[in-house]
Amino acid sequence: DGVWLVELAPVTDASLVAAAIMRAVGVAEQRGRPYVDTLVDAVRERRLLLILDNCEHLVDACAAVVDTLLGQCPSLVVLATSRQPLDVDGEQLYRLPPLGLPPHGLTMSPAEAADFEAVQLFVERATAHQPAFELDHSTVASVAAICRRLEGIPLAIELAAARMRSLPVDAIAARLDDQLVLLVGSQRSSPRQQTVRALIDWSYDLLPQAEKQLLRRLAVFTGGWTLEAATTVAGMPGDHEHDMLDRLGSLVDKSLVQAEAMAGDVRYSLLETVRQYADLRLQDDDAADRHAVHVRHRDYYLALAEHARSELNTRAQRGWLERLDIEDGNLRSALRFTLAEADGTVPALRYVTALSSYWVMRGRAAEGMQHADRVLAFAGTDAPTAERAGALTGVAAMLIRSGDFARARTLLDEGLRIARAVGDRRRAAIALNDLAWLANRREELALARSAAEEALALAESEGETHLAGRIHATMGDLEERCDDLAAGRAHFEEAQRRFDSVGDLASSAKMLNNLGLIDLSLGDRITSRAALEQCLAIFSELQDAASLPTVLSNLGLIAVEDGDPARARELFLRGLRLGYRARDKELMVYTTLGLALAFGGLDNAARAATLHGIADTLSADLGMSLDSLEAGLRERSQAGIKQALGASWETRYRLGASMDVDEAMTFALEGSGEPAPAPA
């Protein structure tokens, strides 16, 4: 079942080792369930090789996860790279040998020396830095001495060869004799690792002061950085990007910083060994200077997250989601630093507000709730501030997505109360709109209507065009639920007009979806299909995994009405895969019901009955009711299936109703190419 690489270097929280493995393998989290249990279920029957890279800073957590996986997954093989063993049962330790070295005491020709791997690497890297360099009778002894001193360690050889830009090879060899002193490491460190550290120390001492300072400050980044980030976070007062580019380029030339072309830009990073060394050096800095670097890092990535949030409903959505993915390590470390600071209350709350939509769109709402719960429990975050009101609303949206309606209502009520108390009319309008959305889902139609009307009045008074569009969308959904399709259509058209006026492509597409559904309810399948296919094209371009399942489900309903159950099955399966991955239970209801309709049309009444049992149970658990269109289709489908199955209807239906969520989704996705029992 493949080979899966898990990069653990950016992971600093031991409790998230299993979560990192899940993301790499493509396993979705399950709210309220330990990550390792979900992971075991996902890979228990699969034959795969799992590569865990850079375990040393999380060795105990890695050992615990690996021990559990190997104990319960008989066909799993784990390859771990670390500076120390995991010490779990069944571990076979392979100590990576150094590159081949020329022996002591022998005088060799250049050709003979070139047969050894360490010499080959030094010559290759040295000529890259100094093209005129040659391995000849005048240089071979010094090269052999350098390789022996560095014990054939590739990183050490690379760093030494980088000095060819400023020193001749015999000077490098002599300096190694003078400067290479082993630094005392932990008892678990090998002498070879200490040698690398000593060489980094020596290489560091050769840097100009400005580059020393920069290297120290770069340790604050986790998982890499951009030129802009380095200038803002690690630069000196008055620095411009060209100044930073010169210093970064110099560190790249000296093999202390790595540079990689990515999406038309360059992303920089430190090898983990170098990053740890730089971090140790950073601890030697003045405490105020060190703290200032971390604060700039926190503020830079907070600004990035807040900017991204404003772009997640635009044509640039895909790019911003991918950028947040890349910066996940920095966002985590910045939030962790924030929660360690006495004055971190406000930025911590702002982080939750900024990232809540991202966590939902990436199907990581349960993980987002872990971060949010830490923030909401942080000292001072319970103060009635506008920032808390914003965070509570963002958290409530995640809870609604995962089906925890009761807690979502509690947080929305508190967020609304705070927003009103501090006079923040915009946040009050947002909280009211989400309260209306939730109340509508729970059939509390009077509350939904009053909350939406108040939200719209506040948004209009503040000139919030985009927010007013969101509220019109909520009101349209409410009118549709009340079977006033004309009023619902008018609200959706108004919402689309407002979204178009501010360039919100994603939200405008959502209104196309809603209009398509209303036209379908009105019996106009041609107009409905045109709107939904246009909507599908936009969401596909944006790679909006949170919105795609809804439009796929609605196109599936058209296929049902067209009498094309095979096409309906394909569309509902695609929607269910995405909805299950995001753990969006409401989408699971609609897509599972759609599959029941499709299989009923395919003359597979037994399977359709079980799917109806699943959909009805999920719907009841959420306390939600179906829209009139789906409700009518469900009623007709179940009547036909009962007639076809007779007495066995009850048995088949109860089978679906008795399944837990993961069993149900495994059954629903059977034969679709989806791994079981966990979603891809």
VMD Tcl script that draws the C-alpha trace (Angstrom):
set ca {
  {0.00 0.00 0.00}
  {2.86 2.37 -0.66}
  {5.66 4.24 1.07}
  {4.74 7.25 3.25}
  {7.21 9.90 4.44}
  {6.51 11.79 7.68}
  {8.71 14.86 8.21}
  {8.90 15.31 11.99}
  {11.49 18.09 12.18}
  {8.81 20.87 12.15}
  {6.76 19.07 14.84}
  {7.63 20.31 18.32}
  {4.60 19.13 20.31}
  {5.01 15.46 21.33}
  {1.24 15.04 21.52}
  {0.95 15.69 17.75}
  {3.27 12.92 16.51}
  {0.35 10.65 15.65}
  {-1.48 13.61 14.06}
  {1.54 14.31 11.82}
  {1.57 10.67 10.72}
  {-2.16 10.82 10.01}
  {-1.79 13.88 7.78}
  {1.08 12.31 5.85}
  {-0.82 9.07 5.27}
  {-4.07 10.91 4.48}
  {-6.14 9.81 7.46}
  {-8.76 12.22 8.79}
  {-9.03 13.02 12.47}
  {-12.05 12.01 14.51}
  {-13.23 14.53 17.07}
  {-13.04 13.22 20.62}
  {-10.98 10.15 19.66}
  {-7.20 9.74 20.30}
  {-5.16 10.21 17.14}
  {-3.29 6.93 17.62}
  {-6.54 4.91 17.79}
  {-7.75 6.46 14.54}
  {-4.37 5.75 12.95}
  {-4.36 2.11 14.06}
  {-7.80 1.56 12.52}
  {-6.68 3.16 9.27}
  {-3.56 1.04 8.72}
  {-4.33 -2.19 10.60}
  {-4.99 -4.21 7.44}
  {-2.70 -2.29 5.09}
  {0.78 -3.25 3.91}
  {2.87 -0.12 3.90}
  {6.25 1.32 4.76}
  {6.14 4.33 7.09}
  {9.26 6.53 7.15}
  {9.57 8.74 10.24}
  {12.27 11.31 9.60}
  {14.03 13.22 12.44}
  {12.65 11.53 15.54}
  {15.36 12.60 17.99}
  {13.54 15.60 19.51}
  {10.37 13.54 19.97}
  {11.95 10.17 20.71}
  {9.69 9.13 23.59}
  {6.50 10.10 21.77}
  {7.69 8.41 18.55}
  {8.58 5.26 20.49}
  {5.12 5.12 22.08}
  {3.29 5.61 18.76}
  {5.51 3.14 16.87}
  {5.19 0.53 19.63}
  {1.39 0.80 19.48}
  {1.26 0.67 15.68}
  {3.57 -2.33 15.37}
  {1.70 -4.17 18.09}
  {-1.64 -3.85 16.27}
  {-0.73 -3.56 12.58}
  {0.98 -6.81 11.51}
  {1.75 -5.71 7.93}
  {3.28 -2.35 8.85}
  {7.01 -1.65 8.53}
  {8.54 1.47 10.09}
  {11.84 3.05 9.09}
  {12.85 5.75 11.58}
  {15.76 8.17 11.24}
  {17.04 9.50 14.52}
  {20.23 10.28 16.40}
  {19.28 7.69 18.97}
  {17.34 4.41 19.02}
  {13.63 4.36 19.78}
  {14.20 1.28 21.99}
  {10.96 -0.48 21.05}
  {10.44 -4.22 20.67}
  {11.49 -5.51 17.28}
  {13.73 -2.55 16.49}
  {16.72 -3.37 14.30}
  {19.32 -0.65 14.57}
  {21.37 0.32 11.54}
  {24.07 2.85 12.28}
  {24.64 4.89 9.16}
  {28.36 4.59 8.42}
  {30.48 7.57 7.41}
  {31.65 7.98 3.86}
  {34.66 5.93 2.88}
  {37.95 7.49 4.06}
  {41.54 7.29 2.88}
  {43.53 5.42 5.57}
  {46.12 7.06 7.80}
  {49.81 6.66 7.07}
  {49.56 6.07 3.34}
  {50.80 8.37 0.65}
  {48.30 8.23 -2.20}
  {48.08 9.57 -5.68}
  {45.15 11.81 -6.59}
  {43.60 8.95 -8.56}
  {43.84 6.59 -5.58}
  {42.38 9.16 -3.17}
  {39.51 9.86 -5.54}
  {38.26 6.28 -5.04}
  {37.07 7.18 -1.52}
  {33.55 8.58 -1.09}
  {34.53 11.33 1.37}
  {37.17 12.67 -1.00}
  {34.71 12.54 -3.91}
  {32.20 14.63 -1.93}
  {34.79 17.19 -0.83}
  {36.09 17.64 -4.38}
  {32.60 17.96 -5.83}
  {31.58 20.62 -3.29}
  {34.94 22.42 -3.34}
  {34.86 22.86 -7.10}
  {31.32 24.21 -6.82}
  {32.64 26.96 -4.54}
  {36.04 27.37 -6.21}
  {35.95 26.20 -9.87}
  {39.73 26.42 -10.20}
  {40.32 23.83 -7.49}
  {41.80 20.48 -8.54}
  {42.68 17.33 -6.67}
  {46.36 17.00 -7.57}
  {49.69 16.14 -5.94}
  {49.79 19.54 -4.17}
  {46.31 19.23 -2.63}
  {45.67 15.51 -2.12}
  {47.31 15.27 1.33}
  {45.33 18.21 2.73}
  {42.05 16.88 1.30}
  {42.67 13.44 2.79}
  {43.52 15.02 6.16}
  {40.33 17.12 6.16}
  {38.17 14.09 5.35}
  {39.83 12.02 8.07}
  {39.48 14.82 10.65}
  {35.81 15.11 9.81}
  {35.31 11.32 10.02}
  {33.61 11.16 6.65}
  {30.50 12.98 7.89}
  {28.77 14.51 4.84}
  {27.50 17.66 6.58}
  {30.91 18.37 8.07}
  {32.60 17.89 4.70}
  {30.10 20.18 3.01}
  {30.72 22.94 5.52}
  {34.49 22.61 5.21}
  {34.35 22.63 1.41}
  {32.28 25.83 1.53}
  {35.35 27.57 2.99}
  {37.13 27.12 -0.35}
  {35.60 30.45 -1.33}
  {37.89 32.25 1.13}
  {40.65 29.83 2.21}
  {43.06 27.49 0.35}
  {42.72 23.82 1.14}
  {45.91 23.62 3.24}
  {44.69 26.53 5.40}
  {41.41 24.71 5.99}
  {43.32 21.59 7.03}
  {45.54 23.61 9.38}
  {42.60 25.43 10.90}
  {40.86 22.16 11.57}
  {43.92 20.99 13.49}
  {43.71 24.13 15.63}
  {39.95 24.60 16.03}
  {38.26 21.21 15.90}
  {37.56 20.60 19.57}
  {34.71 18.25 20.49}
  {31.86 20.01 22.25}
  {30.40 18.08 25.13}
  {26.90 16.92 24.25}
  {24.39 14.80 26.05}
  {25.30 11.26 26.97}
  {22.94 10.10 24.24}
  {24.91 11.99 21.57}
  {27.57 10.15 19.59}
  {31.08 11.61 19.15}
  {30.35 11.90 15.46}
  {27.37 14.14 16.15}
  {29.52 16.20 18.50}
  {32.09 16.52 15.73}
  {29.48 18.01 13.41}
  {28.50 20.42 16.14}
  {32.12 21.39 16.61}
  {32.51 22.06 12.91}
  {29.39 24.22 12.87}
  {30.91 26.10 15.83}
  {34.12 26.59 13.90}
  {32.25 27.64 10.76}
  {30.12 30.03 12.82}
  {33.22 31.69 14.27}
  {34.37 32.55 10.74}
  {31.20 34.49 9.98}
  {31.02 38.29 10.04}
  {29.07 39.60 13.02}
  {26.02 40.46 10.89}
  {25.83 36.90 9.55}
  {26.34 35.44 13.01}
  {23.43 37.47 14.29}
  {21.28 36.48 11.34}
  {22.01 32.76 11.73}
  {21.09 32.92 15.41}
  {17.83 34.67 14.67}
  {16.90 32.27 11.88}
  {16.53 29.55 14.52}
  {13.14 31.05 15.40}
  {11.67 29.70 12.14}
  {10.16 26.22 11.99}
  {9.95 24.58 8.58}
  {11.56 27.37 6.59}
  {10.88 30.99 5.66}
  {10.69 33.50 2.84}
  {12.92 36.47 2.13}
  {10.19 38.82 3.35}
  {9.84 36.89 6.61}
  {13.59 36.90 7.20}
  {13.77 40.65 6.60}
  {10.88 41.37 8.99}
  {11.72 38.90 11.73}
  {15.50 38.43 11.66}
  {16.73 41.64 10.04}
  {18.41 44.63 11.57}
  {16.84 48.12 11.84}
  {16.79 49.79 8.45}
  {17.26 46.53 6.54}
  {15.78 46.21 3.08}
  {15.16 42.95 1.28}
  {18.30 43.40 -0.83}
  {20.39 43.62 2.36}
  {18.83 40.42 3.65}
  {19.24 38.74 0.28}
  {22.99 39.42 0.37}
  {23.41 37.95 3.86}
  {21.17 34.96 3.18}
  {23.01 34.33 -0.07}
  {26.29 34.31 1.81}
  {24.95 31.77 4.32}
  {23.64 29.66 1.43}
  {27.08 29.75 -0.18}
  {28.58 28.52 3.10}
  {26.08 25.64 3.26}
  {24.60 26.90 6.52}
  {21.27 27.84 4.91}
  {19.42 25.81 2.28}
  {17.55 27.47 -0.60}
  {14.85 25.80 -2.68}
  {12.84 27.19 -5.59}
  {9.13 26.91 -4.80}
  {6.16 28.26 -6.79}
  {8.19 30.97 -8.50}
  {9.82 32.07 -5.25}
  {12.69 30.89 -3.07}
  {12.14 29.28 0.31}
  {14.98 29.08 2.79}
  {15.56 26.60 5.58}
  {18.15 25.29 8.02}
  {19.25 21.71 8.25}
  {17.96 20.47 11.57}
  {21.45 20.14 13.03}
  {22.27 23.71 12.07}
  {18.92 24.98 13.37}
  {19.49 23.38 16.76}
  {22.98 24.86 16.89}
  {21.67 28.31 15.95}
  {19.00 28.02 18.62}
  {21.65 27.28 21.26}
  {23.56 30.34 20.14}
  {20.37 32.42 20.26}
  {20.04 31.53 23.94}
  {23.35 33.35 24.53}
  {21.91 36.62 23.23}
  {20.61 39.34 25.47}
  {17.23 38.21 26.80}
  {15.49 41.34 25.54}
  {16.90 40.90 22.02}
  {15.96 37.22 21.98}
  {12.44 38.00 23.13}
  {12.08 40.72 20.50}
  {12.91 38.22 17.73}
  {10.21 35.84 18.95}
  {7.70 38.70 19.21}
  {8.43 39.78 15.63}
  {8.02 36.15 14.51}
  {4.69 35.93 16.34}
  {3.42 39.20 14.91}
  {4.58 38.45 11.36}
  {2.73 35.14 11.18}
  {-0.31 36.56 12.92}
  {-0.50 39.25 10.24}
  {-0.05 36.55 7.59}
  {-2.87 34.46 9.06}
  {-5.21 37.44 9.29}
  {-4.46 38.46 5.71}
  {-5.02 34.88 4.56}
  {-8.40 34.80 6.32}
  {-9.53 37.82 4.29}
  {-8.53 36.02 1.06}
  {-10.07 32.60 1.70}
  {-13.30 33.54 -0.10}
  {-11.63 35.04 -3.16}
  {-10.14 33.71 -6.36}
  {-6.82 33.58 -4.49}
  {-8.19 31.02 -2.02}
  {-6.19 28.08 -3.33}
  {-2.88 29.92 -3.13}
  {-3.52 31.14 0.41}
  {-4.57 27.70 1.63}
  {-1.35 26.27 0.21}
  {0.70 29.05 1.80}
  {-0.85 28.37 5.20}
  {-0.06 24.68 4.69}
  {3.59 25.54 4.05}
  {3.75 27.84 7.08}
  {2.01 25.40 9.42}
  {5.18 24.86 11.47}
  {5.73 28.59 11.94}
  {2.09 29.17 12.85}
  {2.24 26.43 15.47}
  {5.47 27.66 17.03}
  {4.23 31.26 17.04}
  {1.02 30.24 18.82}
  {3.02 28.13 21.28}
  {5.26 31.11 22.08}
  {2.19 33.30 22.45}
  {0.69 30.97 25.05}
  {3.93 31.08 27.03}
  {3.85 34.86 27.31}
  {2.09 36.76 30.06}
  {0.90 39.33 27.51}
  {-0.11 36.76 24.92}
  {-3.85 36.92 25.55}
  {-4.88 39.20 22.69}
  {-2.62 37.71 19.98}
  {-3.64 34.17 21.01}
  {-7.31 35.02 20.54}
  {-6.54 36.70 17.22}
  {-4.72 33.56 16.04}
  {-7.82 31.45 16.69}
  {-10.05 33.94 14.88}
  {-7.68 34.09 11.91}
  {-7.12 30.34 11.52}
  {-10.58 28.92 12.27}
  {-11.73 29.08 8.63}
  {-8.46 27.50 7.47}
  {-8.82 24.61 9.91}
  {-12.38 23.98 8.68}
  {-11.45 24.18 4.98}
  {-8.56 21.76 5.44}
  {-10.71 19.26 7.33}
  {-8.76 19.89 10.53}
  {-11.53 21.29 12.72}
  {-10.84 18.81 15.54}
  {-7.16 19.76 15.60}
  {-8.18 23.42 15.43}
  {-10.38 22.84 18.46}
  {-7.36 21.52 20.37}
  {-5.53 24.79 19.73}
  {-8.67 26.81 20.44}
  {-9.32 25.05 23.74}
  {-5.77 25.82 24.88}
  {-6.29 29.46 23.99}
  {-9.70 29.73 25.65}
  {-8.22 28.19 28.82}
  {-5.25 30.62 28.78}
  {-5.05 33.11 31.62}
  {-6.78 36.34 30.73}
  {-8.62 35.12 27.63}
  {-11.89 35.01 29.57}
  {-11.98 38.80 29.81}
  {-14.95 40.28 27.86}
  {-13.03 41.79 24.96}
  {-13.71 42.19 21.26}
  {-10.90 39.71 20.56}
  {-12.59 37.06 22.69}
  {-15.89 37.68 20.93}
  {-14.20 37.13 17.56}
  {-12.48 33.94 18.72}
  {-15.67 32.51 20.21}
  {-17.49 33.02 16.91}
  {-14.68 31.31 14.97}
  {-14.66 28.37 17.38}
  {-18.45 28.07 17.16}
  {-18.21 27.73 13.37}
  {-15.83 24.77 13.83}
  {-18.20 23.21 16.35}
  {-21.19 23.57 14.03}
  {-19.21 21.84 11.27}
  {-18.41 18.91 13.58}
  {-21.98 18.65 14.89}
  {-21.46 19.95 18.45}
  {-24.45 22.28 18.26}
  {-24.95 22.63 22.02}
  {-21.49 24.01 22.74}
  {-21.60 26.13 19.58}
  {-24.79 27.78 20.87}
  {-23.16 28.47 24.25}
  {-20.12 30.12 22.65}
  {-22.22 32.15 20.22}
  {-24.40 33.45 23.04}
  {-21.31 34.52 24.98}
  {-19.66 36.04 21.91}
  {-22.80 38.03 21.12}
  {-23.12 39.23 24.71}
  {-19.50 40.43 24.73}
  {-19.74 42.11 21.32}
  {-22.80 44.04 22.45}
  {-21.15 44.99 25.75}
  {-18.03 46.41 24.08}
  {-20.02 48.11 21.32}
  {-18.53 46.06 18.49}
  {-21.45 46.10 16.06}
  {-19.61 44.18 13.34}
  {-18.71 41.26 15.59}
  {-22.25 41.30 16.99}
  {-23.61 41.00 13.47}
  {-21.29 38.05 12.73}
  {-22.33 36.27 15.93}
  {-26.01 36.89 15.18}
  {-25.65 35.57 11.65}
  {-23.97 32.38 12.87}
  {-26.63 32.05 15.56}
  {-29.29 32.31 12.84}
  {-27.43 29.70 10.78}
  {-27.31 27.33 13.75}
  {-30.94 27.97 14.76}
  {-32.05 27.32 11.18}
  {-30.25 23.96 11.20}
  {-32.00 23.10 14.47}
  {-35.46 24.11 13.23}
  {-35.63 27.05 15.67}
  {-37.06 29.20 12.90}
  {-38.35 32.09 14.99}
  {-34.94 32.56 16.61}
  {-33.22 32.21 13.25}
  {-35.39 34.89 11.68}
  {-35.04 37.43 14.50}
  {-31.26 36.89 14.73}
  {-30.81 37.27 10.97}
  {-32.92 40.42 10.81}
  {-30.97 42.04 13.64}
  {-27.67 40.97 12.07}
  {-28.65 42.51 8.73}
  {-29.64 45.80 10.37}
  {-26.27 46.00 12.16}
  {-24.30 45.12 9.03}
  {-26.15 47.69 6.95}
  {-25.63 50.40 9.58}
  {-21.88 49.67 9.55}
  {-21.65 49.65 5.75}
  {-20.47 46.02 5.80}
  {-21.41 44.96 2.27}
  {-19.78 41.54 2.39}
  {-21.19 40.70 5.81}
  {-24.64 41.81 4.66}
  {-24.29 39.41 1.75}
  {-23.56 36.56 4.17}
  {-26.66 37.45 6.16}
  {-28.82 37.57 3.05}
  {-27.54 34.07 2.27}
  {-28.61 32.88 5.72}
  {-32.03 34.52 5.26}
  {-32.43 32.89 1.87}
  {-31.73 29.50 3.39}
  {-34.29 30.24 6.09}
  {-36.98 31.23 3.57}
  {-36.23 28.10 1.54}
  {-36.69 25.97 4.65}
  {-40.02 27.71 5.22}
  {-41.00 26.77 1.61}
  {-41.07 30.40 0.41}
  {-38.83 29.74 -2.58}
  {-39.46 33.10 -4.21}
  {-38.34 34.99 -1.10}
  {-35.35 32.67 -0.71}
  {-34.33 33.20 -4.33}
  {-34.53 37.00 -3.88}
  {-32.23 36.84 -0.85}
  {-29.71 34.64 -2.68}
  {-29.68 36.98 -5.69}
  {-29.11 39.95 -3.39}
  {-26.29 38.11 -1.63}
  {-24.68 37.25 -4.96}
  {-24.91 40.88 -6.08}
  {-23.14 42.04 -2.94}
  {-20.44 39.38 -3.19}
  {-19.84 40.26 -6.83}
  {-19.47 43.93 -5.88}
  {-16.59 43.16 -3.50}
  {-14.95 40.48 -5.69}
  {-15.78 37.54 -3.41}
  {-15.77 34.77 -6.01}
  {-16.18 31.85 -3.60}
  {-19.19 33.33 -1.81}
  {-20.77 34.31 -5.12}
  {-20.33 30.69 -6.24}
  {-22.11 29.51 -3.11}
  {-25.07 31.64 -4.10}
  {-25.06 30.00 -7.53}
  {-25.34 26.71 -5.69}
  {-28.28 27.95 -3.63}
  {-30.04 29.38 -6.69}
  {-29.49 26.11 -8.52}
  {-31.09 24.19 -5.68}
  {-34.12 26.50 -5.63}
  {-34.54 26.18 -9.40}
  {-34.41 22.42 -8.96}
  {-37.16 22.65 -6.34}
  {-39.17 24.72 -8.82}
  {-38.76 21.97 -11.43}
  {-36.43 23.92 -13.75}
  {-33.63 21.34 -14.07}
  {-32.02 23.00 -17.09}
  {-31.46 26.35 -15.32}
  {-30.53 24.54 -12.13}
  {-27.89 22.36 -13.84}
  {-26.31 25.35 -15.58}
  {-25.92 27.26 -12.29}
  {-24.59 24.23 -10.42}
  {-22.06 23.29 -13.11}
  {-20.77 26.87 -13.15}
  {-20.52 26.71 -9.37}
  {-18.69 23.35 -9.54}
  {-16.14 24.78 -11.97}
  {-15.37 27.69 -9.62}
  {-15.01 25.51 -6.53}
  {-12.82 23.07 -8.46}
  {-10.57 25.93 -9.57}
  {-10.34 27.17 -5.99}
  {-9.87 23.64 -4.64}
  {-12.44 24.47 -2.00}
  {-12.88 21.05 -0.42}
  {-15.33 22.46 2.13}
  {-17.79 23.67 -0.53}
  {-17.42 21.05 -3.26}
  {-19.45 18.32 -1.48}
  {-22.57 20.50 -1.37}
  {-22.64 21.29 -5.08}
  {-21.76 17.69 -5.97}
  {-24.69 16.55 -3.84}
  {-27.05 19.00 -5.54}
  {-25.92 17.85 -8.99}
  {-26.59 14.34 -7.74}
  {-30.17 15.34 -6.96}
  {-30.58 16.53 -10.56}
  {-29.29 13.16 -11.76}
  {-31.86 11.45 -9.55}
  {-34.63 13.64 -11.00}
  {-33.26 12.94 -14.52}
  {-33.59 9.20 -13.91}
  {-29.80 8.66 -14.11}
  {-29.01 6.79 -10.85}
  {-25.53 5.70 -12.00}
  {-24.48 9.33 -12.49}
  {-26.13 10.23 -9.18}
  {-24.15 7.50 -7.40}
  {-20.87 8.84 -8.82}
  {-21.61 12.41 -7.73}
  {-22.79 11.49 -4.23}
  {-19.74 9.27 -3.67}
  {-17.42 12.14 -4.63}
  {-19.26 14.44 -2.25}
  {-19.24 11.88 0.56}
  {-15.50 11.31 0.28}
  {-14.87 15.03 0.77}
  {-17.50 15.46 3.47}
  {-16.20 12.50 5.47}
  {-12.63 13.72 5.19}
  {-13.73 17.07 6.64}
  {-15.82 15.28 9.31}
  {-18.76 17.43 8.21}
  {-21.68 15.42 9.54}
  {-24.33 17.52 7.82}
  {-22.74 16.81 4.45}
  {-22.54 13.14 5.39}
  {-26.32 13.18 5.90}
  {-27.08 14.69 2.49}
  {-24.59 12.56 0.53}
  {-25.56 9.31 2.27}
  {-29.22 10.07 1.61}
  {-28.28 10.76 -2.00}
  {-26.60 7.36 -2.25}
  {-29.75 5.77 -0.85}
  {-31.79 7.48 -3.59}
  {-29.29 6.37 -6.22}
  {-29.18 2.72 -5.14}
  {-32.96 2.67 -4.96}
  {-32.95 3.70 -8.61}
  {-30.35 1.02 -9.40}
  {-32.70 -1.70 -8.10}
  {-30.46 -2.41 -5.10}
  {-33.18 -1.97 -2.52}
  {-31.34 -3.79 0.27}
  {-28.34 -1.47 0.14}
  {-30.58 1.56 -0.26}
  {-32.50 0.60 2.90}
  {-29.29 0.39 4.95}
  {-28.16 3.76 3.60}
  {-31.50 5.28 4.57}
  {-30.96 3.95 8.09}
  {-27.54 5.61 8.20}
  {-28.79 8.96 6.89}
  {-31.80 9.09 9.21}
  {-29.69 8.27 12.27}
  {-27.03 10.86 11.46}
  {-29.75 13.44 10.87}
  {-31.45 12.64 14.18}
  {-28.11 12.82 16.04}
  {-27.58 16.32 14.66}
  {-31.14 17.39 15.43}
  {-31.50 18.60 11.84}
  {-34.36 18.35 9.40}
  {-34.19 18.01 5.64}
  {-35.16 20.69 3.17}
  {-38.47 20.08 1.42}
  {-36.87 18.78 -1.79}
  {-34.75 16.14 -0.06}
  {-37.58 15.29 2.33}
  {-39.93 14.58 -0.59}
  {-37.37 12.45 -2.42}
  {-36.61 10.52 0.78}
  {-40.28 9.79 1.42}
  {-40.89 8.50 -2.12}
  {-37.69 6.43 -2.08}
  {-38.44 4.76 1.23}
  {-42.00 3.96 0.16}
  {-40.74 2.21 -2.97}
  {-38.04 0.29 -1.08}
  {-40.49 -0.88 1.60}
  {-42.73 -2.22 -1.12}
  {-39.81 -4.01 -2.80}
  {-38.33 -5.54 0.36}
  {-41.43 -6.28 2.38}
  {-40.58 -7.63 5.84}
  {-36.81 -7.40 5.30}
  {-37.00 -3.56 5.09}
  {-36.87 -3.27 8.88}
  {-33.80 -5.53 9.18}
  {-31.86 -3.68 6.49}
  {-32.84 -0.26 7.81}
  {-31.90 -1.13 11.41}
  {-28.51 -2.39 10.22}
  {-27.65 1.10 8.99}
  {-29.22 2.80 12.00}
  {-27.05 0.75 14.40}
  {-23.69 1.67 12.82}
  {-21.34 4.22 14.32}
  {-20.11 7.01 12.04}
  {-16.99 5.26 10.78}
  {-18.73 1.93 10.22}
  {-21.46 3.77 8.36}
  {-19.05 5.66 6.13}
  {-17.07 2.50 5.41}
  {-20.29 0.83 4.27}
  {-21.41 3.84 2.24}
  {-18.05 4.16 0.46}
  {-17.65 0.44 -0.18}
  {-16.50 -0.17 -3.73}
  {-15.67 3.49 -4.34}
  {-11.92 3.08 -4.05}
  {-11.91 4.76 -0.63}
  {-9.64 3.16 2.03}
  {-11.48 1.68 4.97}
  {-12.27 2.24 7.70}
  {-10.85 5.78 7.85}
  {-11.32 8.40 5.12}
  {-8.55 9.34 2.68}
}
mol new
graphics top color blue
foreach p $ca { graphics top sphere $p radius 0.5 }
foreach p [lrange $ca 0 end-1] q [lrange $ca 1 end] { graphics top cylinder $p $q radius 0.2 }
display resetview
